[in-house]
Amino acid sequence: MYKIILLIDFAEDYSKNLLKGVTKYSREHGPWVFCRMPLFYRETIGIKGILQWAREWGADGIIGQFYNDNEVSEFIQAGIAVIAQDFKERFDEIPNITGAYHEAGAMAADYYLKKGFTQFAFYGFRDIVWSRERAEGFETHLRKSGFEVHTFEHTKAQSSELWYYKPSALSQWLQSLPKPIAIMACDDRQGQHITEACRQTGIRIPEEVAVLGVDNDETICELSDPPLSSIALDAEKGGYDSAKLLDHMIRTGVTNFYDIVVKPMQVVTRHSTDIYATNDHYIASSLKYIHQNIDKNLEVDEVVKQVPLSRRALEKRFFTITGYPIYKYIFNLRIEKFTQKLLETDMTVFEIALDMGLTDSKNIARQFRQVKGCTPIEFRNKYRAGK
């Protein structure tokens, strides 16, 4: 029976999902015993105090958030397997639970490009790995399409100011930006800071500023006014894989193996980005109708009826602005909504199909496989079971 110390932020959804994966692995391959150690231990007793406690308890391993200093090597010297959650920077001497941060930034950029935005901004911190690399992925993807990115707080920030909300500076920056603009925040906390500042200064969301966070922390996203769109991460799988690696390290004595990379899954759209950036009134009306009626087995002819244009004229303008034929846009949005319901509910494929106004669950399952490369059940098992 392994004894494992967990030194992470238990209030965050990201960490909670990591723990789900860890506990799932322990149930399958344990049992393991866990000590949930609050982060203030890191501040009050330091690494040496944690190590002393670990020795007295007889800990076999630890998963934790550490400052990037040499003290973590003391765990290795003490024979305790250790994996770091890279809340500041990655470690070189021990494995990290890290993320495909560039990929998340590129996903945000692609999401906004498909919505027709041409002006972009990023809000984050240059001296924190997960923020810096998300910004790099966002900026690189947009520059390839010929766009530049406005940035705020993109230079080194003091650790004491990491989550410090500076409404005046942030508000001034938001007011100075060209509108409409699509903003990626480095995480959901910063995304909520933006929505708060916009409300205080009278900036309309999403009409003038669209805001997208990362982590899909439902508590934060729903507290935001309006509710915050966010990129969902496969943290549960990350936790499962971390526990598997920790098990290997404890059994073999290997102290440096490989990093666990948490992948972004999809954008969960809420009100803060539920808009399409276009000055074409007919296309804006068509897009609004599509989004409001995607759960009603929508057909192209129904969209055409909403505007005083012929089908051919609407199709031409729609493709010019969105880059997609109307039927393909509907198809992509339907798959996005279907995927979201797969991950967020326990409904069967048949029940999801009915909920979306579809009478043929086999057809939507076939279409899903064409896009995702696997069946809906395989997709759900992969991203919800932590395997």
CORRA-V192483 format. One record per residue. RES is the residue in one letter. PSI is psi in radians with two decimals (NA if undefined). OMEGA is omega in whole degrees, 0 to 359 (NA if undefined). Layout:
# CORRA-V192483
res=RES psi=PSI omega=OMEGA
res=RES psi=PSI omega=OMEGA
This chain:
# CORRA-V192483
res=M psi=2.07 omega=180
res=Y psi=2.57 omega=173
res=K psi=2.09 omega=188
res=I psi=2.28 omega=175
res=I psi=2.35 omega=178
res=L psi=1.86 omega=181
res=L psi=1.34 omega=183
res=I psi=3.08 omega=181
res=D psi=1.79 omega=185
res=F psi=-0.09 omega=181
res=A psi=-0.31 omega=184
res=E psi=2.47 omega=177
res=D psi=-0.65 omega=179
res=Y psi=-0.85 omega=180
res=S psi=-0.66 omega=178
res=K psi=-0.69 omega=178
res=N psi=-0.62 omega=172
res=L psi=-0.77 omega=181
res=L psi=-0.62 omega=177
res=K psi=-0.76 omega=179
res=G psi=-0.70 omega=179
res=V psi=-0.82 omega=182
res=T psi=-0.56 omega=177
res=K psi=-0.78 omega=179
res=Y psi=-0.71 omega=182
res=S psi=-0.59 omega=177
res=R psi=-0.62 omega=182
res=E psi=-0.54 omega=188
res=H psi=0.01 omega=183
res=G psi=-2.41 omega=12
res=P psi=2.66 omega=173
res=W psi=2.69 omega=174
res=V psi=2.34 omega=185
res=F psi=2.51 omega=169
res=C psi=1.99 omega=176
res=R psi=1.90 omega=184
res=M psi=2.01 omega=180
res=P psi=2.67 omega=183
res=L psi=-0.39 omega=182
res=F psi=-0.30 omega=174
res=Y psi=-0.66 omega=179
res=R psi=-0.61 omega=182
res=E psi=-0.58 omega=188
res=T psi=-0.78 omega=184
res=I psi=-0.19 omega=176
res=G psi=3.12 omega=181
res=I psi=-0.70 omega=181
res=K psi=-0.69 omega=178
res=G psi=-0.69 omega=178
res=I psi=-0.73 omega=179
res=L psi=-0.74 omega=178
res=Q psi=-0.75 omega=179
res=W psi=-0.73 omega=181
res=A psi=-0.71 omega=178
res=R psi=-0.77 omega=181
res=E psi=-0.64 omega=180
res=W psi=-0.37 omega=183
res=G psi=0.69 omega=183
res=A psi=2.47 omega=177
res=D psi=-0.51 omega=184
res=G psi=2.89 omega=179
res=I psi=2.39 omega=171
res=I psi=2.13 omega=187
res=G psi=2.92 omega=172
res=Q psi=2.04 omega=182
res=F psi=2.67 omega=169
res=Y psi=2.65 omega=185
res=N psi=1.36 omega=176
res=D psi=3.11 omega=186
res=N psi=-0.08 omega=185
res=E psi=-0.47 omega=181
res=V psi=-0.39 omega=179
res=S psi=-0.35 omega=178
res=E psi=-0.53 omega=175
res=F psi=-0.76 omega=180
res=I psi=-0.78 omega=180
res=Q psi=-0.48 omega=179
res=A psi=0.01 omega=179
res=G psi=0.37 omega=180
res=I psi=2.13 omega=178
res=A psi=2.37 omega=185
res=V psi=2.39 omega=175
res=I psi=2.33 omega=183
res=A psi=2.42 omega=168
res=Q psi=2.09 omega=191
res=D psi=1.29 omega=182
res=F psi=-0.22 omega=174
res=K psi=-1.20 omega=179
res=E psi=2.84 omega=177
res=R psi=2.63 omega=173
res=F psi=2.65 omega=176
res=D psi=-0.52 omega=189
res=E psi=-0.18 omega=178
res=I psi=2.77 omega=179
res=P psi=2.65 omega=179
res=N psi=2.53 omega=161
res=I psi=1.83 omega=186
res=T psi=-2.87 omega=183
res=G psi=2.82 omega=173
res=A psi=1.21 omega=190
res=Y psi=-0.73 omega=177
res=H psi=-0.68 omega=180
res=E psi=-0.70 omega=178
res=A psi=-0.72 omega=178
res=G psi=-0.72 omega=179
res=A psi=-0.64 omega=178
res=M psi=-0.74 omega=178
res=A psi=-0.76 omega=180
res=A psi=-0.80 omega=181
res=D psi=-0.68 omega=178
res=Y psi=-0.81 omega=181
res=Y psi=-0.65 omega=179
res=L psi=-0.70 omega=180
res=K psi=-0.35 omega=177
res=K psi=0.01 omega=174
res=G psi=0.16 omega=180
res=F psi=2.58 omega=178
res=T psi=-0.03 omega=179
res=Q psi=2.33 omega=192
res=F psi=2.71 omega=177
res=A psi=2.75 omega=177
res=F psi=2.40 omega=179
res=Y psi=1.99 omega=182
res=G psi=-2.75 omega=186
res=F psi=2.19 omega=184
res=R psi=-0.43 omega=186
res=D psi=0.32 omega=177
res=I psi=2.22 omega=192
res=V psi=-0.77 omega=185
res=W psi=-0.50 omega=175
res=S psi=-0.81 omega=183
res=R psi=-0.80 omega=184
res=E psi=-0.51 omega=173
res=R psi=-0.71 omega=177
res=A psi=-0.75 omega=180
res=E psi=-0.75 omega=179
res=G psi=-0.71 omega=178
res=F psi=-0.88 omega=183
res=E psi=-0.77 omega=182
res=T psi=-0.77 omega=181
res=H psi=-0.68 omega=181
res=L psi=-0.63 omega=179
res=R psi=-0.58 omega=177
res=K psi=-0.45 omega=179
res=S psi=0.08 omega=175
res=G psi=0.32 omega=182
res=F psi=2.64 omega=175
res=E psi=2.89 omega=183
res=V psi=2.21 omega=171
res=H psi=2.52 omega=181
res=T psi=2.72 omega=177
res=F psi=2.44 omega=182
res=E psi=0.74 omega=185
res=H psi=0.20 omega=173
res=T psi=3.10 omega=186
res=K psi=2.27 omega=178
res=A psi=2.51 omega=177
res=Q psi=2.50 omega=182
res=S psi=-0.55 omega=180
res=S psi=-0.30 omega=182
res=E psi=0.17 omega=189
res=L psi=-0.82 omega=180
res=W psi=0.37 omega=182
res=Y psi=2.16 omega=184
res=Y psi=2.06 omega=179
res=K psi=1.48 omega=189
res=P psi=-0.63 omega=183
res=S psi=-0.83 omega=180
res=A psi=-0.77 omega=180
res=L psi=-0.75 omega=180
res=S psi=-0.74 omega=179
res=Q psi=-0.73 omega=179
res=W psi=-0.81 omega=181
res=L psi=-0.69 omega=180
res=Q psi=-0.50 omega=182
res=S psi=-0.27 omega=185
res=L psi=2.57 omega=173
res=P psi=2.62 omega=183
res=K psi=2.60 omega=354
res=P psi=2.68 omega=183
res=I psi=2.58 omega=180
res=A psi=2.07 omega=183
res=I psi=2.30 omega=168
res=M psi=2.20 omega=173
res=A psi=2.60 omega=184
res=C psi=-0.45 omega=173
res=D psi=-3.12 omega=185
res=D psi=-0.56 omega=179
res=R psi=-0.81 omega=179
res=Q psi=-0.58 omega=176
res=G psi=-0.72 omega=178
res=Q psi=-0.59 omega=175
res=H psi=-0.71 omega=180
res=I psi=-0.80 omega=181
res=T psi=-0.62 omega=177
res=E psi=-0.80 omega=181
res=A psi=-0.67 omega=178
res=C psi=-0.72 omega=179
res=R psi=-0.71 omega=181
res=Q psi=-0.55 omega=184
res=T psi=0.03 omega=177
res=G psi=0.32 omega=176
res=I psi=2.24 omega=185
res=R psi=2.32 omega=176
res=I psi=2.21 omega=7
res=P psi=0.12 omega=187
res=E psi=-0.73 omega=180
res=E psi=-0.68 omega=181
res=V psi=2.11 omega=172
res=A psi=2.42 omega=186
res=V psi=2.26 omega=179
res=L psi=2.20 omega=177
res=G psi=-2.96 omega=177
res=V psi=2.48 omega=177
res=D psi=-0.48 omega=186
res=N psi=0.85 omega=174
res=D psi=1.81 omega=190
res=E psi=-0.61 omega=179
res=T psi=-0.86 omega=180
res=I psi=-0.77 omega=183
res=C psi=-0.66 omega=181
res=E psi=-0.44 omega=175
res=L psi=-0.49 omega=180
res=S psi=2.56 omega=178
res=D psi=1.82 omega=4
res=P psi=2.97 omega=178
res=P psi=2.45 omega=191
res=L psi=2.24 omega=171
res=S psi=2.65 omega=185
res=S psi=2.76 omega=176
res=I psi=2.11 omega=178
res=A psi=2.40 omega=181
res=L psi=2.61 omega=181
res=D psi=1.04 omega=186
res=A psi=-0.56 omega=181
res=E psi=-0.74 omega=176
res=K psi=-0.66 omega=177
res=G psi=-0.71 omega=178
res=G psi=-0.73 omega=179
res=Y psi=-0.83 omega=181
res=D psi=-0.59 omega=178
res=S psi=-0.75 omega=179
res=A psi=-0.68 omega=178
res=K psi=-0.75 omega=178
res=L psi=-0.75 omega=179
res=L psi=-0.72 omega=177
res=D psi=-0.82 omega=179
res=H psi=-0.74 omega=181
res=M psi=-0.71 omega=181
res=I psi=-0.72 omega=183
res=R psi=-0.63 omega=187
res=T psi=-0.29 omega=183
res=G psi=0.10 omega=177
res=V psi=2.27 omega=184
res=T psi=-0.30 omega=181
res=N psi=1.93 omega=188
res=F psi=-1.51 omega=179
res=Y psi=2.82 omega=179
res=D psi=2.60 omega=172
res=I psi=2.15 omega=184
res=V psi=2.00 omega=178
res=V psi=2.16 omega=186
res=K psi=2.57 omega=171
res=P psi=2.49 omega=182
res=M psi=-0.98 omega=182
res=Q psi=2.88 omega=174
res=V psi=2.23 omega=175
res=V psi=1.91 omega=186
res=T psi=2.17 omega=170
res=R psi=-2.91 omega=190
res=H psi=-0.48 omega=188
res=S psi=-0.28 omega=176
res=T psi=0.22 omega=186
res=D psi=1.18 omega=181
res=I psi=2.77 omega=174
res=Y psi=2.23 omega=185
res=A psi=1.74 omega=177
res=T psi=2.54 omega=176
res=N psi=-0.04 omega=178
res=D psi=1.90 omega=185
res=H psi=-0.69 omega=182
res=Y psi=-0.69 omega=179
res=I psi=-0.69 omega=177
res=A psi=-0.74 omega=179
res=S psi=-0.70 omega=180
res=S psi=-0.76 omega=180
res=L psi=-0.73 omega=177
res=K psi=-0.76 omega=180
res=Y psi=-0.73 omega=180
res=I psi=-0.83 omega=183
res=H psi=-0.59 omega=181
res=Q psi=-0.36 omega=187
res=N psi=0.31 omega=183
res=I psi=-0.39 omega=179
res=D psi=0.33 omega=184
res=K psi=0.55 omega=179
res=N psi=0.92 omega=187
res=L psi=2.45 omega=176
res=E psi=2.76 omega=182
res=V psi=-0.70 omega=182
res=D psi=-0.60 omega=180
res=E psi=-0.62 omega=178
res=V psi=-0.75 omega=181
res=V psi=-0.62 omega=182
res=K psi=-0.26 omega=185
res=Q psi=-0.22 omega=183
res=V psi=2.66 omega=181
res=P psi=0.96 omega=178
res=L psi=2.67 omega=173
res=S psi=2.81 omega=180
res=R psi=-0.75 omega=181
res=R psi=-0.75 omega=180
res=A psi=-0.75 omega=179
res=L psi=-0.77 omega=181
res=E psi=-0.74 omega=182
res=K psi=-0.80 omega=180
res=R psi=-0.68 omega=180
res=F psi=-0.79 omega=181
res=F psi=-0.70 omega=180
res=T psi=-0.70 omega=185
res=I psi=-0.75 omega=185
res=T psi=-0.40 omega=184
res=G psi=0.10 omega=181
res=Y psi=2.55 omega=165
res=P psi=2.75 omega=182
res=I psi=-0.77 omega=183
res=Y psi=-0.64 omega=181
res=K psi=-0.64 omega=177
res=Y psi=-0.78 omega=177
res=I psi=-0.76 omega=180
res=F psi=-0.85 omega=181
res=N psi=-0.74 omega=180
res=L psi=-0.67 omega=179
res=R psi=-0.75 omega=178
res=I psi=-0.67 omega=178
res=E psi=-0.81 omega=180
res=K psi=-0.70 omega=179
res=F psi=-0.76 omega=180
res=T psi=-0.72 omega=180
res=Q psi=-0.74 omega=179
res=K psi=-0.59 omega=177
res=L psi=-0.74 omega=185
res=L psi=-0.49 omega=188
res=E psi=-0.15 omega=180
res=T psi=2.98 omega=175
res=D psi=0.25 omega=181
res=M psi=2.60 omega=175
res=T psi=2.92 omega=178
res=V psi=-0.72 omega=179
res=F psi=-0.76 omega=181
res=E psi=-0.68 omega=178
res=I psi=-0.74 omega=178
res=A psi=-0.80 omega=179
res=L psi=-0.70 omega=181
res=D psi=-0.46 omega=179
res=M psi=0.21 omega=176
res=G psi=0.32 omega=182
res=L psi=2.38 omega=182
res=T psi=-0.27 omega=183
res=D psi=1.65 omega=181
res=S psi=-0.50 omega=180
res=K psi=-0.62 omega=181
res=N psi=-0.77 omega=179
res=I psi=-0.60 omega=177
res=A psi=-0.68 omega=178
res=R psi=-0.76 omega=179
res=Q psi=-0.69 omega=179
res=F psi=-0.75 omega=181
res=R psi=-0.62 omega=178
res=Q psi=-0.65 omega=183
res=V psi=-0.82 omega=188
res=K psi=-0.26 omega=179
res=G psi=0.18 omega=178
res=C psi=2.93 omega=179
res=T psi=2.81 omega=177
res=P psi=-0.69 omega=180
res=I psi=-0.74 omega=178
res=E psi=-0.69 omega=179
res=F psi=-0.81 omega=180
res=R psi=-0.78 omega=181
res=N psi=-0.67 omega=182
res=K psi=-0.76 omega=188
res=Y psi=-0.12 omega=179
res=R psi=-0.31 omega=183
res=A psi=-0.11 omega=179
res=G psi=0.42 omega=180
res=K psi=NA omega=NA
